[in-house]
Amino acid sequence: MLIRELMIPKPAVVTPNTTLPEALQLMQEKQVHRMPVVNSHGALVGIISETDLHNAAPSPATLLSFWEIPSLLAKITVEMLMVKDVATVTEDTPVEDAARIMADRNIGALPVMAKKKLVGMVNQNDILRAFMELLGGRRKGVRIWATIPNRKGTIARITSAIASVSGDIAGMGYREVTDTQGERWSITLKVMDVPKDKLVEVVKPHVLEILDVRES
């Protein structure tokens, strides 16, 4: 799955001169929490979040008068608050690479670029929905979680066993596990059209341990 399948195309943007109140209002209207910042030539120069804006606003405990606050806020521009070192991805970036960038940099959204042109935005919720779908989260079936040996052909044997009882694999994910028990893999499968007990019966000979199985 590539980012072009997940991204929000033609996202709303602000400019460096957009004021704090204007940026907040636009975020509320567009129902977004982060916006790219582009200059007069349309080039990406930063990114601003709703949190950045709120943190810059006076707190309720401020000694400023009610009449002073609007004047102060109107002087605060996006350029003063935006993050300038912006991580980006392209439309052809695999979803797992975008997820890794977000996790490693602890950020919640990535502008999507085509050469130097901003063409979209992808955020954490988009990534979460993608992984949910990859794991079959929207489909009814039996979810089985197991550990398997780190040997070539193991997954092929598991999927063949499921196919032998006419099971339909609607989602799958796995990750490497290394601890005191040695190297192995943790695998999660969402399988349709097979009763839970039958699924356990055909999968069990090919795994080290079944950790959880449930209808979901």
N, C-alpha and C positions, 0 to 999 in steps of 0.2 A: 504494500500500500504506500502510495506516494502523497506528499503534502498537497498536491493539486486537488486530490479527492476530498480533503478535509478543510482546506482554508476558506476563510470568508473573503470573497473577491471584492475588489474596489472598496476597501475599508474607509470609514470616515477618518479624516485627518485634521490636525490643527497646525498652525504655523508658530514659529518662535514668538511672534508678537501677540498671539492669542492671550487674553488675560485669564487669570485663575477662574473668576466667575463664569466667563464664556466657555472655558474648557469643561468645567463641571456641568454646566447646563447641557452642553453637547453630548457628554457621556451619558447623562440621564436620558436624553432624548433617544440616543442610539442604543441604550441599554448595554453599554460596554464598560469595562473597567480600565482599559489601556488604549492609548491611541498613538499612532505614529506621528512624528513631527516632520513636516516637509517645508523646505524653503520656497522662495518665490519661483524657482525653476522646477519645482516638483521633486527635488532630490531629498532623500531621507537624511535628516540631520540629528534625529533623536527619537526618544519614546517617552511618554509621560503616563503615569498611572493615577488612578483615582486616589490611592493612598498618598502619593506625592503631593497632590493638591490639597488634600485634607490636612496633611501634616504641616503645610505652609500657612494654613488659615489660622487666625487667632483662636485661642481656646475659649470656652465659655467663661473661664475665670479671668479673662483679660480686663485690664483697667481702662481700656479704650471705651469711649462712649458709643452708643448705638449709631450715632451719625458719622463717627470717624471710621468705622469698619469698612463700609463700602468704598470709601475713598482709598483706603489702604489696599484693599484687595484689587482694585482696578489698576494699581501700580505694579502688581506682581504678574509677570508674564511667564509663559511656558518655558521660554529660553532660560529663565533663572532656575528652573526646577527639573528640567528634563535630564534623562540619562543620555549622554552623548556617545558612549561606547556601546553601540547597539549590536547584539548578536542577530544574525539573519540566516534565513534558509532560502532555498530556491524551490520552484514548483516540483522539481525532480528529486528533492531530498526524501529519502525513505523515512517513514514515520518514526521508526526506532531511533534514527539519528537525531531527529528533532527532539524526541523525548530525552535522549541523553544530554543534549545541549541544555535543555531546560533544567534537568536535574543537576548537572554539574555546575551550572551558573546560578542556580536557585532563582530562576525567573519564570514568569507565568505566561509569557506570550512571545512570539517571534514574528517580525515582519517577513513577508515572502517577496523575494526580489526576482525580476527577470532582467539580467544584466544590471543596469543601474536604476531600473524603474520599479517602483513599489506596485505590486499587483495583488497583494492579499495580506491577511493576518491569520495566524494559527495560535490558539491558546490551549491551556491545560485541559479545559473541558473537551475540546476537539480531540486531543490525544487520548483522553480517558474513554471517550465514546468509541474511538477506533479500537483500542485494546479490548473493550467490552465486547465489541462485535467479533473480533478475532477469537475470543474465548466462547463465543456463542451465547453471550449474555441475554439476548432477546429471544432465544429459542427455548422451547420446552424440551426437556430430555433428562438424561441421567448424567450428572457431573461426577467424574471419578478423578481422584488425585492420588498419585502413587510415586514411589521412587523406583528408578530403573538403573541397571548397571551401565557403566560408561563403555559400552561395546557397540561397534558398528552393527547395524541391522536390527537393533532392538526395537526401534520405533516401527520399522517395516513389519516385524513379526506381530506387534501389537495391533497395528491397523489391519493386517491380514486376518487376524483372529476375529476382530470386530466385523469385518466384511463377511466372514464365513457364517455369521448368524444374522446377516442382512442388516447390520447396524449402519447408521448414517452419521458420520462424524461431522458435527455442526460447528465445532470450535476446538482449537488445540493451542497449548502454550507449554513451554518447558524452560527450565533454567538449570545451570550447573550448581551443584552443591559440593562444597569441600569442607570437611570437618574431621573430627577424630575418627570417624568411621570410613574415611577415605573419599575418593572421588566417585560421584554418581550424579544422576540427573533427577530432577523433580518434574513430573509431567502432569498436566491437567487436560482432560478431554471432556467435551460435551457430546454425548452420543444420543441420537434419536432412534426410535423404533426398536429398541431392545429393552426388555425388563431389567431392573436393577440386578437381581440375582443372577440372571444369565450373563450380563455384562461382567460381573465379578468373576464368574466361573471361567470365562474364556480369556480374560486379561490376566488373572492371577498367576498362571504358569510363566509369564514373561516379565514379571516385575519383582522387585525385591520386597516391597511392602506396599499395601494399599493403606493410605493415610486417611482417606475420607471418601465416602460415596453417598450420593443423595439425589433425589429427584428435584429438579429445579426448573 
